[in-house]
């Protein structure tokens, strides 16, 4: 969490710091990212950095926090537009597709996310801080499905929300190839998102009625 001195900065200065940090973390691994470069590109003294953040990890966690908030806001806007007109599984599909659109619109944030998935120890620590936000979103979505009568009323919302959240993160691992994420492979005809929704809705049990 940034120090109070950071939040007391003028908005344009905070934005410079964040933009410099996003640039550095998106083009370098976490361990190779340099506070000196961030401070220089933000137009602040290196000593000032430590007045705003405890260390590099503190800044990195703040970037991830901002990213998650921005992504959830992005997805929520799409979901709210469709919540009255679509069923649960359509809304869930739209959730994943909104995440793809967010990634396309924010390539530097996507790059940071990809690098984070390659650092499992850091990933566990950082995502642990964000888990409650993500789970809250999926719980809300599940409650919509129950209210609409599309899901069993006695499902374990806590368990299912964790499973859906885990599937979301697994998408990155599935489509990550040669240092890049194949976003088109997520959404093209018979793409991974469609296959995942089909799995969630129908499971893997053989349908004897076919």
N, C-alpha and C positions, 0 to 999 in steps of 0.2 A: 504494500500500500504506500503510495507517495506520501511525503511529509506535507504538513500544512503549508510550508513555504512554497511548495509547488502549486497548490490550489490557490494561493494568494497572488500568483503571477498574473499578468495581463493575459487575456485569452490568446492574442496573437503569438505571444512568447511560448505559451503552453503548446500551441499548435506547431510551432517550429521545432520544439523538443520532440514531440510525438512523431512528426513527419521525418525528422532525422533518424529517430530510433527505428521506425518502420523501414526506412531505406536501408539502414545498416543490417537489421535482422533479416530482411528479405533477401539480401545479397550475400550474406555470410552465415555460416553456422553459428549457433549460440556461443560456442566456445571461442570462435574466431572473431566475433563481433567486438568492436573496440569502443570503450567509453570515450576515448580521446576523439575518435572520428565523429561520434554522435554529438559531442559538445562543440566541436569545430563547425560541423554542418548546421547546428542549431544556433550558432553565434553566441555561445556562452562559454565562460571559463570552465575548465575541467573541474576546478574546485567547487564551482557553483553546482555542478551535477550532484555532489554529495550533500548539498543543502536541500535538494529536492527528492533524492532517492537514497535508500540505504546502500544499494549496490546495483550491479548490472541485472541480477535476477529480479530485484524489486521492480526495475523498469520493465523488464521482459514480461513479468506477471501482469503489470498494468496494461501493457499492449494487448495481451491475450484477453484481459478483462474487457477492454474497450471493444475488441473484435467480437467477442461473444455477445456483448450487449447489442452491438450494431447488427450482427447477424440475426439475433432473435427479434429485434425490432423489424428488420427487413422481412423475415418470414411471417411474423405476426400480421404485418400489413397485408400480405397476400392471403393469409388464412382468413382474416376478418372479412375480406372481400367475398370469399367463397363459402363461408361457414353456413349460410342459410340455404345455399343452393346445392351443396355437395354432401355426399355421405362421408362416413369416417375414413374409408379406405382411399377415397378420392382426395380428402383433405391431407391424409398422411402422404400420399404421393406428391401432392402440391408442396408439402413441407420439404420433402427431399429435393424436388425440382427447384424450389425457391433457394435452397442451399446451393445448388449448382449455379443458378443465376447470380447469386451473391458472389460466388467464387470468380465467375467471369467478370463481374463488375469491379472486383477488388483483387487484382492479380498479385499485388504485393502482400496482402494479408494471406492469400492462399499460399504463397511461397513460404511465409513464416509457419503456417500450419503444417505444410509438408515437411519442413525441416524439424518441426517439433515431433512429428511422428517417428522420425529417425533417431530421436533421443529419448528412449523409453523411460529412463529414470526421471528426466525432466518432465516428460509428458505426464507421468503418474502424479508428480508433485503439482504441476500446473493445473491439470484437468480436475484434480481433486478439489481445487478451490472453485471450479466452475460447475461442478456436478449438480449442485442444488438448483441452479438456474435452469439447466437443461432438463433435469427431471421434472421440475415444476411445469415446464412447457408441455412435456409429453403427458403428464398427469391431466392437465387441462384438456388436451386433445382426447384422451381416453374418456374423460367425463362427458365430453360432447357425444362420443360414440355410444356411451351407456344411456344418456338422456334420449338420444334418437332411437333407441331400441335396437341398434345394430350390433352391440356387444353384450355379452352376458353381464348381468348386474353384479355378479359375485366374483368377477375376475380380481386377481390380486394386482391392483393398480401400481403399487410400489414395484413389484417384480416386473410387470410388463413394461412400465416406463423405463426401467433400467435396460431391459432387453432392446427396446426400440432405440434408446440412446446409443447403446453399444453397436447396433447395426449401422447407425448413422456414421459413427467414427470408423467402422470397418470399410465403408465405401472408399475412403481414401487409400487404405492399404490395397484394396482390390484393383483399383484403376491406376495405381502409382507404377509407372514403368519408365525406365531409362531416365530417371530424374525428373519426370514430368507426370502430370495427372491428365489422363484422357477424359476430359469433361464431356466430349461428344459421345463417348462410349457409355456414359451414364444415361443419356436421354434419347439416343437414336432408337429406331424401331427395334423392338425386342431388347432394349437396352437394360442395363443392370438395375436401374430404378424400377422398371416394370417387373422384372423378374423377382426383385426383392418384395415388392408389394404383393405379387402373386403368392410368394412363399408365406408371407405373413397372413394373408387371407385364407389360403387353402392348405397350408402345411405341406408335408411330404408324403402323407398317407395316400395310398392308391385309391382312386375313386372307382369303386366297383360298378357304378352306374354307366360308365363309359362303354 
